[in-house]
Amino acid sequence: MAALAADPANAAVPAAGGSSTHQLVNSGASRLAFKVKSSNNTEYRLKPVFGFVEAGASAPLEITRLAGPPKDDKLVVQFAEVAADATDPQAPFKAGPAAGEVVIPVSAA
């Protein structure tokens, strides 16, 4: 069974702007593709938006907040199992629904 987790599980960034770095950890036995969606695309920039996480490994996710009014938002990391030779991390999300998702609460104060 595919399993993806975020470490740390939530983010706190200054409302005046700042960044937070997380690891997307794949504890499963298969390679995963991921897609990150934000509830606030005006103030948040994500790097990368799409990517791969090898089985038993992790991948960095950088959350950058631009200055804006303080509020609570969330990021949803959708994931799907992919073949070891897959080269396009966007392809599984165009083909159908994701296998699962991880929610990262983000608070800006």
C-alpha positions in Angstrom: 0.0 0.0 0.0 1.3 3.4 -0.9 2.0 5.8 1.9 3.2 9.3 1.9 3.8 11.6 4.9 5.0 15.1 5.5 7.7 15.9 8.0 7.0 18.2 9.8 3.3 17.6 9.5 2.3 21.2 9.6 3.8 24.6 8.8 4.0 28.0 10.5 5.3 31.0 8.5 5.2 34.7 9.2 2.4 36.6 7.6 5.0 39.2 6.5 6.6 36.4 4.3 9.0 33.5 4.9 9.5 29.9 4.0 9.3 26.5 5.5 11.0 23.3 4.3 9.4 19.9 4.6 10.3 16.3 3.6 7.7 14.2 1.7 8.5 10.7 3.1 7.6 7.6 1.1 7.3 4.7 3.6 5.9 2.3 0.9 7.5 -0.1 -1.4 6.7 1.6 -4.7 7.7 4.9 -6.3 5.2 7.7 -6.0 4.4 10.8 -8.0 3.0 13.8 -6.1 1.1 17.0 -6.8 0.8 19.8 -4.3 -2.3 22.0 -4.2 -2.8 25.1 -2.1 -5.9 26.7 -0.6 -4.2 30.1 -1.2 -2.4 30.5 -4.5 -2.2 34.3 -4.0 0.3 34.2 -1.1 2.0 30.7 -1.4 4.6 29.5 -3.8 5.5 25.8 -3.8 8.7 24.1 -5.0 8.2 21.7 -6.6 4.5 21.4 -7.5 5.0 18.0 -9.1 7.6 15.4 -8.4 8.6 11.8 -7.6 9.5 10.2 -4.3 11.4 6.9 -4.6 10.3 3.9 -2.4 11.7 4.3 1.1 13.1 7.7 0.4 12.1 11.4 0.8 11.9 14.5 -1.3 12.1 18.1 -0.2 9.1 20.5 -0.4 9.7 24.2 0.0 6.8 26.4 1.0 7.3 30.1 0.5 4.8 32.7 1.7 4.5 36.2 0.3 3.4 39.1 2.5 -0.3 39.1 3.1 -3.0 39.2 5.8 -2.6 36.5 8.5 -4.8 33.4 8.0 -4.8 29.7 8.2 -4.5 27.7 4.9 -3.7 24.2 3.9 -1.7 22.3 1.3 -3.0 19.1 -0.1 -0.3 16.7 -1.4 -1.9 14.2 -3.7 0.0 11.0 -4.6 -0.2 8.0 -6.9 1.9 4.9 -7.5 4.0 5.1 -10.7 6.3 2.7 -12.6 10.0 2.9 -11.8 10.7 4.3 -15.3 7.9 7.0 -15.3 9.3 10.4 -16.4 6.3 12.7 -16.2 5.1 13.4 -12.6 1.9 15.1 -13.9 0.7 12.1 -16.0 -1.0 10.1 -13.2 -3.1 13.1 -12.2 -4.3 13.7 -15.7 -5.3 10.0 -16.0 -7.6 9.9 -13.0 -8.0 10.4 -9.3 -5.0 10.3 -7.0 -4.4 7.2 -4.8 -4.3 9.2 -1.6 -3.5 12.6 -0.1 -1.8 14.2 2.8 -3.0 17.5 4.2 -0.4 20.0 5.6 -2.1 22.7 7.7 -0.3 26.1 7.2 -0.7 29.0 9.7 0.5 32.5 9.1 0.6 34.9 11.9 
